Amino acid sequence: MTTKRLYRPRNDRMIAGVCAGIGNYLNIDPTLIRLGLLLLAIWGGGGILAYIIAWVVIPEEPLPSPTSDLMMPGQAPMPPSAPQPPADQA
């Protein structure tokens, strides 16, 4: 069983990725989170403080491991490809 983790994504961010991370975690559009924080910022400034606190508290998404893109679990490594003859030979 995999647990769902709250991260700030590395690729889907406007400023620091707080709203995108919360949106991904809750399975809703990050734009709705951004609008909610904007309304909180206009209505008393709480949105700015909440964003800064979330920026500090929510960890950034971990980098993918170098072998995760190359092999699937249980898959054997691919052998090196055979050298190709030069293209100018007829």
Secondary structure, DSSP 8 states (H G I E B T S, - for coil): -------B-SSS-SSSSHHHHHHHHHTS-HHHHHHHHHHHHHTTSHHHHHHHHHHHHS-B-----TTTTT--TT------------TT--
